[in-house]
Amino acid sequence: MKILMVGDVTDPSGVQYLKERLWEERKRLGIDFVAVNAENASFIGGADQILAETLLEAGADVLTGGNHTMQRLSIHSFLENDSRMLRPLNYPAAVPGRGYTVLDAQGYRVLVLNAMGVVHMEPTLDNPFYAIDRVLDREEGHYDFAILDFHAEAAGEKGAIAHYFDGRIQIIAGTHTHVPTADLQILPKGTGFVTDLGMCGPTGGVLGINADVIIERSMLHLPKKYEAAEGPVSVDGVIFTLDPSAKRVTAIERIKF
């Protein structure tokens, strides 16, 4: 089974690009299940319902989130009503939406989890180790394999999560930094891991943002409104080949299109 995880969609141009290309790539590569991080789909401030629905129609089976997901009040009802869109599970229980879901992939029950780190991240949420543990205990016996989008800044925190859950969560991919990392790994107990998937958006700036804006903010330390980068759009992602019966990843491949 081949599972594609796509890095943070940085703005509506990334949504449009996936709308044009994702089904084509799914068929070409023989992908069985796709997870897309959509927390920046409307450009920094989360995703709205139209963009979320567009991504799902474009070929995403599930949408994950992060620190910007809850910023748009208009998405809260969609998070409540559609189990294919997640927000980090370590938010307080009273926050709208859900942090995990169980979906079908070729007859297998896939537990998809979304959690957020606490190192250099705002807002500061519940400890992700304990929060994920609780979900795995609660859902034991109700899924065949598990996937985690861990939205975090610190590479060390991502690595610690991966090693802690090695063998219990079959695929763990970091998101948030928008920079694809080269550390594709299959851990000793069969978990496939990468520190960061990268991003889906315009490539002409800094992390999907206009470079001049980032330079000015960095040099002067004054507020300046973010602007989307220009340049060609591309998609960063990773394909995990999984043996569902053995519950082990057998191969990992980075992809860009």
C-alpha positions in Angstrom: 0.0 0.0 0.0 1.3 3.5 -0.9 0.5 6.5 1.2 1.4 10.0 0.2 1.7 12.8 2.7 1.9 16.3 1.4 3.6 19.2 3.3 1.8 22.5 4.4 -0.3 24.1 1.7 0.8 27.7 2.0 -1.9 29.6 0.1 -4.8 29.3 -2.4 -2.3 28.9 -5.3 -1.2 25.7 -3.7 -4.8 24.5 -3.4 -5.4 25.3 -7.1 -2.2 23.4 -8.1 -3.3 20.3 -6.2 -6.7 20.6 -7.8 -5.0 20.5 -11.2 -2.4 17.8 -10.4 -3.2 15.6 -7.4 -5.5 13.0 -9.0 -3.1 12.7 -12.0 -0.2 12.0 -9.6 -2.2 9.6 -7.5 -3.0 7.5 -10.6 0.6 7.8 -12.0 2.2 6.7 -8.8 -0.4 4.2 -7.7 -1.2 6.0 -4.4 -3.8 4.4 -2.2 -4.3 7.2 0.4 -3.4 10.9 0.6 -3.0 13.2 3.7 -2.5 16.9 3.1 -1.6 19.5 5.7 -4.0 22.3 5.0 -3.5 24.6 8.0 -2.1 27.5 5.9 -4.3 27.0 2.8 -5.8 30.5 2.9 -2.3 32.0 3.5 -1.2 31.8 7.1 -4.6 32.2 8.7 -5.9 28.7 8.5 -8.2 27.3 5.8 -11.8 28.1 5.0 -14.5 25.6 4.1 -14.3 26.2 0.3 -10.5 25.6 0.2 -10.9 22.5 2.5 -13.6 21.1 0.2 -11.6 21.8 -2.9 -8.6 19.9 -1.5 -10.8 16.9 -0.6 -12.3 16.9 -4.1 -8.8 17.3 -5.5 -7.8 13.9 -4.2 -6.9 14.3 -0.5 -8.4 11.6 1.7 -7.8 13.6 4.9 -6.7 17.1 5.8 -4.5 17.8 8.8 -3.8 21.1 10.6 -1.5 22.9 13.0 -1.1 26.2 14.9 -3.1 28.3 12.4 -6.0 25.9 12.0 -8.4 27.5 14.5 -7.8 31.1 13.5 -10.7 31.2 11.1 -14.0 31.0 13.0 -15.7 30.1 9.8 -14.0 26.7 9.7 -15.1 25.6 13.2 -18.4 24.2 12.1 -16.7 22.3 9.2 -14.2 20.8 11.7 -17.2 19.6 13.8 -19.1 18.1 10.9 -16.5 16.5 8.6 -14.3 13.9 10.0 -11.9 14.2 7.1 -10.5 17.5 8.4 -8.4 17.5 11.6 -7.0 19.9 14.1 -4.2 19.0 16.6 -5.6 16.5 19.1 -3.8 18.1 22.1 -6.0 21.2 22.0 -8.5 21.3 25.0 -11.4 19.0 24.5 -13.9 21.9 24.3 -12.2 23.2 21.1 -14.3 22.5 18.0 -13.3 19.6 15.8 -11.3 16.5 16.3 -7.7 15.5 16.4 -8.0 12.0 14.9 -10.2 10.0 12.7 -10.5 6.5 11.3 -10.9 6.2 7.6 -11.0 3.4 5.0 -8.1 2.7 2.6 -8.4 -0.3 0.4 -10.5 -2.1 3.1 -8.1 -1.2 5.9 -9.0 1.0 8.8 -6.6 3.9 9.0 -6.2 5.8 12.2 -5.0 9.3 11.2 -3.7 11.5 14.1 -2.8 15.1 14.1 -0.8 16.6 17.0 1.2 19.7 17.7 4.6 20.1 19.4 5.2 22.4 22.4 8.8 23.5 21.8 8.9 27.1 20.3 5.2 26.7 19.3 2.1 28.9 20.1 -0.4 28.3 21.4 1.2 25.9 24.0 -1.0 22.8 24.1 -1.1 19.6 26.1 2.0 17.4 26.2 1.8 15.5 22.8 3.3 12.3 24.1 0.6 11.7 26.7 -2.2 13.1 24.4 -1.3 10.6 21.6 -0.9 7.8 24.1 -4.4 8.3 25.3 -5.8 8.2 21.8 -3.9 5.0 20.9 -5.2 3.3 24.1 -8.8 4.5 23.5 -8.9 3.3 19.9 -7.1 0.0 20.4 -8.7 -2.7 18.3 -10.6 -0.2 16.1 -7.9 0.4 13.5 -5.4 -1.6 11.4 -2.6 0.9 11.2 -1.9 4.5 12.2 -0.5 7.7 10.6 0.6 10.8 12.5 1.1 14.4 11.2 3.2 15.9 14.0 3.1 19.7 13.5 6.2 21.0 15.3 9.1 23.4 15.1 11.9 21.5 16.8 13.5 18.6 14.9 14.5 17.1 18.2 10.9 17.0 19.5 9.8 15.4 16.2 12.5 12.7 16.4 11.7 12.0 20.0 8.0 11.5 19.1 9.0 9.1 16.2 11.2 6.9 18.4 8.7 6.9 21.3 5.9 5.7 19.0 8.1 3.4 16.8 6.0 0.3 16.0 2.8 1.7 17.4 2.3 4.4 14.7 3.4 3.1 11.3 3.9 6.5 9.6 5.1 9.7 11.3 5.7 12.8 9.3 6.6 16.2 10.6 5.1 19.4 9.3 5.3 23.2 10.0 8.8 24.3 8.9 7.9 24.3 5.2 11.4 22.9 4.5 11.7 19.3 3.2 14.3 17.3 5.2 16.5 14.5 3.9 16.3 12.2 6.8 13.9 9.5 5.5 14.1 6.7 7.9 12.5 3.3 8.7 12.9 2.9 12.5 13.8 -0.4 14.2 10.2 -1.5 14.8 9.0 -0.6 11.3 7.8 3.0 11.6 8.5 5.3 8.6 9.6 8.8 9.7 10.6 12.1 8.2 11.3 15.3 10.2 9.5 17.6 7.7 7.5 17.0 4.6 8.1 20.5 3.2 5.3 22.6 1.6 2.9 23.1 -1.3 3.0 26.6 -2.7 4.9 29.3 -4.6 8.7 28.7 -4.5 10.0 32.2 -5.2 10.1 33.5 -1.6 10.9 32.4 1.9 8.7 29.5 3.1 6.0 30.6 0.7 6.1 34.3 1.8 7.5 37.3 -0.2 11.2 37.5 0.6 11.3 41.3 0.9 8.7 41.1 3.7 10.7 38.5 5.6 14.0 40.5 5.1 12.4 43.7 6.4 10.8 42.1 9.4 14.1 40.3 10.2 16.3 43.4 9.9 14.0 46.1 11.4 11.9 44.0 13.8 8.9 46.0 12.9 5.5 44.6 11.9 4.8 44.3 8.2 1.9 42.5 6.6 2.8 39.1 5.1 2.5 38.8 1.4 2.4 35.5 -0.6 5.5 34.7 -2.6 5.5 34.6 -6.3 7.1 32.1 -8.7 6.2 28.6 -9.8 4.2 26.4 -7.4 5.4 23.0 -6.4 4.5 20.2 -4.0 6.7 18.5 -1.5 5.7 15.2 -0.2 6.8 11.7 0.9 5.5 8.3 -0.3 5.5 5.6 2.4 5.1 2.0 1.1 3.4 0.0 3.9 2.8 -3.7 4.5 -0.5 -3.5 6.3 -0.4 -7.1 7.5 3.0 -6.8 9.0 2.3 -3.2 10.1 5.7 -2.1 8.8 6.9 0.5 6.3 9.0 -1.2 3.7 10.1 1.8 1.6 10.1 5.7 1.7 10.5 8.0 -1.3 10.5 11.8 -1.4 8.5 13.3 -4.2 8.2 16.8 -5.8 5.8 17.7 -8.6 
